Each structure stands twice: as structure tokens, then as C-alpha cells.
Amino acid sequence: MKLRIDTFTLLLLGAIVLASFLPATGTAADWLATAGTVAVALLFFFHGAALSREQIIAGATHWRLHILITALTFVFFPLAVLPINALSDIIPTWMPRDLGLGFLYLGVLPSAVSSSIAYTAMAKGNVPAAICSAAASNVFGMMLTPFLLLLLVSTSGAGGFSVAEALKDIVMQLLLPFAVGHAMRPWLGGYLARNEKLMARYDQCVIWLIVYSAFSHSVVSGLWQNLPLQAIVFAVALCFALLGFFMVMARFLVRRFGFSLEDETAVVFCGSKKSLASGLPMAKVLFSGHPGFGMIVLPIMCYNQIQVIVGAILAQKYREKIEQARESSPAHTAEN
């Protein structure tokens, strides 16, 4: 299997490089911020129109699997990042406070929808379960993420944003557009279903805009001067460690509770992935105007790139394993 970097990953890296050398400043930065706010509201409006109620409730009978994925995403992961944030007080050169806050934020994010489902499908796993869990994770994540972040911040002593203002912005910029979009699903749902690729491109454009805007703001505020090289290297290493840990934990729990190999793929991918598509828009709302925004979103950006590459390799391995299991099954042998 050839390992290649996809175009979107290159574009994200390009946005960081562009912002590093040509950051948006002054009036251009103000226009960019306004465009980002509108683009994010439209993003959640479209997701509200595209997501059917059936997708949210479908597969609910497989409750053990969904509980396991939810626990990995919103219980075990947040607990795992608490010690990482504590490193801000022990080794601040390697873990600046804003970077530690970024790992707290990474821990409370919902699962990645598109990549979780795509990799489960690539692996020939339980796609309906992946769709239900990943979609529900993102719907509930819009409500859970701010509250979990508040809980972790109060527990760890981290700070840097107004919770009341953030919750108001979450309602006005995320939940309200999502609800309005869902109310308009009878008129827009068909069009969005026929133009999934166009919507995916829009998602990517919004993410690119947010990345460029965020890093422009942070570069102007002195991001690279404030973030030592060892902190970047340490952050990447921690992202690798977190992904590996949760993939291994997911496999252990799945086998401990007797799930099928197809179910295992859904749990491994949905339970270990974190959503860049939801994470960056919500971060723009939660940490609006924060001088360390670029440092805060660095963990989710690093984690996303790593999970894309590792997920592609693992999905191929699962596919081969599932195909071999099906070929050697009694039913398949009887058919031949």
C-alpha cells in the first residue's frame, strides 16, 4: 500500500506556511474574521439540513457499542488529557499553558464523522453503527464539548476564555444555525444529498479559512516566538501516543466484551478519532480573540493529520483481516 499525503493535508500545511510569512493584518484581518463567522454559521446550517432524524436514532438497538464509543470519546479521552495539561506547571518550556489548554480541548471534542465512516467502510466494518455513533457524537458534542471543557478547566486551573460569553456564542453561531438548517431539511435535504462532494469541499474551505485566520492572528501575536521548537516536537509526540493508546484501548475493550471484528473497526475508528471539522469552528467561537488561539488548536491539527495517515494504514489491515475471516467462514465454504 502506497502512503501519500492527500491534497487537503497539503492545503492545511500551506495555510500555516502562508500565515507564517503573509499573515492577514488590519482591515484584511477584520474582514477575514467576519467571513469566518458567517462561514461557520453556514457550515452548521448545512449540517443541520443534511442530518436526518433517522441517522440520529438509527442503530440505537446496538446500545452496547454506542455506549462504548461514547465513553471513549467523552469520558476516557478527557481524563487522559488532564495529566498532559498538568505538565504546564512542571515543564512549561515543553508544555506552555495555552498548549496544555489545547490538549484539554482536544480531549473533549466529538468523533470525526467523515473519516470515521470512510475508514470503517474501507475496512468492510459495521458502517451503519459508525454512521450512527459518529453523527450522534457530533450532535451531542456541540452541547457536551463546552461543558466538558468548563469542567476540565475548573478542575485543572487552566483558563483563558469567558464561559458565559462562549456558551452564548455557541447557541447563536452553532446550535441555532443547526436547528434552522434541520427545520429546512424537507427543502434542502435532497439537494445536499445529491451534492455531498460539494458540501465536503465547503467544509474543507471553511477549515482552511479558519486555519489561515487563526495562524495569521497568532503569528501577529508572536506565536512562533512564544512556542519553542521542543514544544512543537513534544506536542506531535503526545498526539502519536494518545492515538496509539486509544486505538489499543478500543481493541482491548471490544474483544473483552465480545464484539465482532466488524464492530471492532467502528469502535476503533469512531472512538479514537477527533473531529477537526467540528473542533476548529467551535474553537473559533470558544476562544474568539484569544492571543494563543494558534497554540490552542495546534494539538487538534497535529492529531488530525496523524489519525488520517494511521487510519488509512489500519483500515487496509482490517480489510484484509475481515476478508480472510469471511473467506474462511463456514457459510462462505458452503457456498463454494
C-alpha positions as CSV (number, residue, x, y, z in Angstrom):
1,M,0.0,0.0,0.0
2,K,1.4,3.4,-1.0
3,L,1.4,6.1,1.6
4,R,0.6,9.5,0.2
5,I,-0.4,12.8,1.7
6,D,-3.8,13.9,0.5
7,T,-4.4,17.3,-1.1
8,F,-6.3,18.7,1.8
9,T,-3.5,18.0,4.2
10,L,-1.1,19.8,1.9
11,L,-3.5,22.7,1.8
12,L,-3.7,22.9,5.6
13,L,0.1,22.9,5.8
14,G,0.1,25.6,3.0
15,A,-2.3,27.7,5.1
16,I,0.1,27.6,8.0
17,V,3.1,28.5,5.9
18,L,1.2,31.3,4.2
19,A,0.1,32.7,7.5
20,S,3.6,32.5,8.8
21,F,5.0,34.6,6.0
22,L,2.0,36.6,4.9
23,P,-0.4,36.9,7.8
24,A,-3.7,38.9,7.4
25,T,-3.4,42.2,9.3
26,G,-5.5,45.3,9.9
27,T,-8.7,45.6,7.8
28,A,-7.9,42.4,6.0
29,A,-7.9,40.5,9.3
30,D,-11.2,42.1,10.3
31,W,-12.8,41.1,7.0
32,L,-11.4,37.6,7.4
33,A,-12.8,37.3,10.9
34,T,-16.3,38.3,9.7
35,A,-16.1,35.9,6.8
36,G,-15.1,33.1,9.2
37,T,-18.0,33.8,11.5
38,V,-20.5,33.7,8.6
39,A,-18.9,30.6,7.0
40,V,-19.0,28.7,10.3
41,A,-22.7,29.5,10.8
42,L,-23.5,28.3,7.3
43,L,-21.4,25.2,7.9
44,F,-23.6,24.2,10.8
45,F,-26.7,25.3,8.9
46,F,-25.8,22.8,6.1
47,H,-25.0,20.0,8.6
48,G,-28.4,20.6,10.2
49,A,-30.2,20.3,6.9
50,A,-28.2,17.2,5.8
51,L,-28.5,15.2,9.0
52,S,-31.8,13.2,9.2
53,R,-33.5,12.2,12.4
54,E,-33.2,8.6,11.2
55,Q,-29.4,8.9,11.2
56,I,-29.5,10.1,14.9
57,I,-31.8,7.3,16.1
58,A,-30.7,4.5,13.6
59,G,-28.8,1.7,15.2
60,A,-29.9,2.7,18.7
61,T,-30.6,-1.0,19.4
62,H,-26.8,-1.6,19.3
63,W,-26.6,0.3,22.6
64,R,-23.5,-1.5,24.0
65,L,-21.4,-0.4,21.0
66,H,-22.6,3.2,21.1
67,I,-22.1,3.4,24.9
68,L,-18.5,2.1,24.4
69,I,-17.7,4.7,21.7
70,T,-19.3,7.5,23.7
71,A,-17.3,6.5,26.8
72,L,-14.1,6.5,24.8
73,T,-14.9,9.9,23.3
74,F,-16.3,11.9,26.2
75,V,-15.1,10.1,29.3
76,F,-11.8,8.3,28.9
77,F,-10.2,10.8,26.4
78,P,-11.0,13.9,28.6
79,L,-9.5,12.0,31.6
80,A,-6.4,11.1,29.6
81,V,-5.5,14.7,28.7
82,L,-5.8,16.1,32.3
83,P,-2.2,14.9,33.2
84,I,-0.9,16.4,29.9
85,N,-2.3,19.8,30.9
86,A,-0.7,19.4,34.3
87,L,2.7,19.4,32.6
88,S,2.2,23.1,32.1
89,D,3.2,23.7,35.7
90,I,6.1,21.1,35.6
91,I,7.8,21.7,32.3
92,P,6.4,25.0,30.9
93,T,9.1,25.2,28.2
94,W,7.9,21.9,26.7
95,M,4.2,22.4,27.5
96,P,3.2,26.1,27.5
97,R,-0.1,26.9,29.2
98,D,-2.0,27.6,26.0
99,L,-0.8,24.4,24.5
100,G,-2.0,22.5,27.6
101,L,-5.4,24.1,27.2
102,G,-5.3,22.9,23.6
103,F,-4.9,19.3,24.7
104,L,-7.8,19.8,27.1
105,Y,-9.8,21.0,24.2
106,L,-8.7,18.0,22.0
107,G,-9.9,15.7,24.8
108,V,-13.5,16.9,24.8
109,L,-14.0,17.1,21.1
110,P,-16.5,14.7,19.3
111,S,-15.5,12.0,16.9
112,A,-14.7,12.7,13.3
113,V,-17.7,11.9,11.1
114,S,-16.4,11.6,7.6
115,S,-13.1,9.9,8.2
116,S,-14.5,7.5,10.9
117,I,-17.2,6.3,8.5
118,A,-14.9,6.3,5.5
119,Y,-12.3,4.2,7.2
120,T,-14.9,1.8,8.6
121,A,-16.3,1.4,5.1
122,M,-12.8,0.9,3.7
123,A,-12.2,-1.8,6.3
124,K,-15.5,-3.5,5.5
125,G,-16.7,-2.9,9.0
126,N,-20.0,-2.0,10.6
127,V,-20.8,1.1,8.6
128,P,-24.4,1.7,10.0
129,A,-23.0,1.7,13.5
130,A,-20.2,4.1,12.6
131,I,-22.7,6.4,10.9
132,C,-25.0,6.5,13.9
133,S,-22.2,6.8,16.5
134,A,-20.2,9.5,14.7
135,A,-23.3,11.5,13.8
136,A,-24.7,11.4,17.3
137,S,-21.2,12.2,18.7
138,N,-21.1,15.4,16.7
139,V,-24.7,16.4,17.5
140,F,-24.2,15.9,21.3
141,G,-20.7,17.2,21.0
142,M,-21.9,20.7,20.2
143,M,-23.6,20.7,23.6
144,L,-21.1,18.5,25.6
145,T,-17.8,20.0,24.4
146,P,-18.3,23.4,26.0
147,F,-19.5,21.9,29.3
148,L,-16.7,19.3,29.5
149,L,-14.2,22.0,28.7
150,L,-15.6,24.1,31.5
151,L,-15.3,21.1,33.9
152,L,-11.7,20.3,32.9
153,V,-10.7,24.0,33.0
154,S,-12.1,24.4,36.5
155,T,-10.5,21.1,37.6
156,S,-7.1,21.8,36.1
157,G,-6.9,25.5,36.8
158,A,-6.4,26.4,33.1
159,G,-8.2,29.5,31.8
160,G,-8.3,31.9,29.0
161,F,-11.9,32.4,27.9
162,S,-15.3,33.6,29.1
163,V,-17.5,30.6,29.6
164,A,-20.8,32.6,29.7
165,E,-19.9,34.5,26.5
166,A,-18.7,31.3,24.8
167,L,-22.0,29.5,25.6
168,K,-24.0,32.4,24.2
169,D,-21.9,32.3,21.0
170,I,-22.3,28.5,20.8
171,V,-26.1,28.9,20.8
172,M,-26.2,31.8,18.4
173,Q,-23.5,30.7,15.9
174,L,-23.7,26.9,16.1
175,L,-26.9,25.5,17.7
176,L,-29.3,28.0,16.2
177,P,-28.0,27.6,12.6
178,F,-28.0,23.9,13.0
179,A,-31.6,23.9,14.3
180,V,-32.8,26.2,11.5
181,G,-31.0,24.0,8.9
182,H,-32.6,20.9,10.3
183,A,-36.1,22.6,10.1
184,M,-35.4,23.3,6.4
185,R,-34.3,19.8,5.7
186,P,-37.5,19.0,3.7
187,W,-36.5,21.6,1.2
188,L,-32.7,21.3,1.3
189,G,-32.1,17.7,2.2
190,G,-32.4,16.3,-1.3
191,Y,-30.1,18.9,-2.8
192,L,-27.4,18.3,-0.1
193,A,-27.7,14.5,-0.5
194,R,-27.1,14.9,-4.3
195,N,-24.2,17.2,-3.8
196,E,-22.2,15.6,-0.9
197,K,-18.9,16.3,-2.6
198,L,-19.7,19.9,-2.9
199,M,-20.6,20.1,0.7
200,A,-17.4,18.3,1.6
201,R,-15.4,20.9,-0.4
202,Y,-17.2,23.6,1.5
203,D,-16.3,22.0,4.8
204,Q,-12.7,22.0,3.8
205,C,-12.8,25.6,2.6
206,V,-14.2,26.7,6.0
207,I,-11.5,24.7,7.8
208,W,-8.8,26.2,5.6
209,L,-10.2,29.7,6.2
210,I,-10.2,29.2,10.0
211,V,-6.6,27.8,9.9
212,Y,-5.3,30.7,7.9
213,S,-7.2,33.2,10.0
214,A,-6.1,31.6,13.3
215,F,-2.5,31.3,12.4
216,S,-2.4,34.8,11.0
217,H,-3.7,36.2,14.3
218,S,-1.3,34.1,16.3
219,V,1.7,34.9,14.1
220,V,1.0,38.6,14.5
221,S,0.7,38.0,18.3
222,G,4.1,36.2,18.3
223,L,3.1,32.5,18.0
224,W,6.4,31.2,16.8
225,Q,8.4,33.3,19.2
226,N,6.3,32.1,22.1
227,L,6.2,28.4,21.1
228,P,9.7,26.7,21.4
229,L,10.6,24.1,18.9
230,Q,10.8,21.4,21.6
231,A,7.1,22.2,22.5
232,I,6.1,21.5,18.9
233,V,8.0,18.2,18.8
234,F,6.6,17.3,22.2
235,A,3.0,18.1,21.1
236,V,3.4,15.8,18.0
237,A,4.8,13.0,20.1
238,L,2.0,13.3,22.5
239,C,-0.6,13.2,19.7
240,F,1.0,10.0,18.4
241,A,0.9,8.5,21.9
242,L,-2.7,9.5,22.5
243,L,-3.9,8.0,19.2
244,G,-2.0,4.8,19.8
245,F,-3.2,4.4,23.3
246,F,-6.9,4.8,22.4
247,M,-6.7,2.5,19.4
248,V,-5.2,-0.2,21.7
249,M,-7.7,0.5,24.4
250,A,-10.6,0.3,21.9
251,R,-9.4,-3.0,20.6
252,F,-8.9,-4.4,24.1
253,L,-12.4,-3.3,25.3
254,V,-14.1,-4.6,22.1
255,R,-12.6,-8.0,22.5
256,R,-13.2,-8.0,26.2
257,F,-16.9,-7.5,25.6
258,G,-17.2,-9.9,22.7
259,F,-17.9,-7.7,19.8
260,S,-17.4,-8.8,16.2
261,L,-14.4,-7.8,14.1
262,E,-16.8,-5.6,12.0
263,D,-17.9,-3.8,15.2
264,E,-14.3,-3.5,16.3
265,T,-13.5,-1.4,13.3
266,A,-16.3,1.0,14.1
267,V,-15.2,1.3,17.7
268,V,-11.5,1.8,16.9
269,F,-12.1,4.5,14.3
270,C,-15.0,6.3,16.0
271,G,-13.6,6.0,19.5
272,S,-10.1,7.2,18.7
273,K,-10.7,10.0,16.2
274,K,-11.3,13.6,17.0
275,S,-13.2,16.0,14.7
276,L,-11.2,18.8,13.0
277,A,-14.3,19.9,11.1
278,S,-16.2,20.5,14.4
279,G,-13.2,21.3,16.5
280,L,-12.0,24.4,14.6
281,P,-15.4,26.1,14.2
282,M,-16.2,25.5,17.9
283,A,-12.7,26.7,18.9
284,K,-13.2,29.9,16.9
285,V,-16.3,30.6,19.0
286,L,-15.0,29.4,22.4
287,F,-11.6,31.1,22.1
288,S,-12.6,34.1,20.0
289,G,-9.9,36.8,20.3
290,H,-7.6,34.6,22.4
291,P,-3.9,35.6,21.6
292,G,-2.9,32.0,21.9
293,F,-5.5,30.6,19.5
294,G,-3.0,29.1,17.2
295,M,-1.3,27.3,20.1
296,I,-4.7,26.1,21.4
297,V,-5.7,24.5,18.0
298,L,-2.2,23.0,17.4
299,P,-3.0,19.7,19.1
300,I,-6.2,19.0,17.1
301,M,-4.4,19.9,13.9
302,C,-1.5,17.6,14.7
303,Y,-3.8,14.9,15.9
304,N,-5.9,15.1,12.8
305,Q,-3.0,14.7,10.4
306,I,-1.7,11.7,12.3
307,Q,-5.1,10.0,12.6
308,V,-5.6,10.4,8.8
309,I,-2.3,8.7,8.0
310,V,-2.5,6.0,10.6
311,G,-6.2,5.4,10.0
312,A,-5.6,4.7,6.3
313,I,-2.9,2.1,7.1
314,L,-5.0,0.4,9.8
315,A,-8.2,0.4,7.6
316,Q,-6.3,-1.6,4.9
317,K,-5.1,-4.1,7.5
318,Y,-8.6,-4.5,8.9
319,R,-10.0,-5.0,5.4
320,E,-7.5,-7.8,4.7
321,K,-8.3,-9.4,8.1
322,I,-12.1,-9.3,7.6
323,E,-11.9,-10.6,4.1
324,Q,-9.8,-13.5,5.2
325,A,-12.2,-14.2,8.1
326,R,-15.2,-14.2,5.7
327,E,-13.5,-16.4,3.2
328,S,-12.7,-19.0,5.9
329,S,-16.2,-18.8,7.4
330,P,-18.4,-22.0,7.2
331,A,-21.1,-20.1,5.2
332,H,-18.6,-19.0,2.6
333,T,-17.1,-22.5,2.4
334,A,-20.6,-24.0,2.0
335,E,-21.4,-21.6,-0.9
336,N,-18.3,-22.8,-2.7
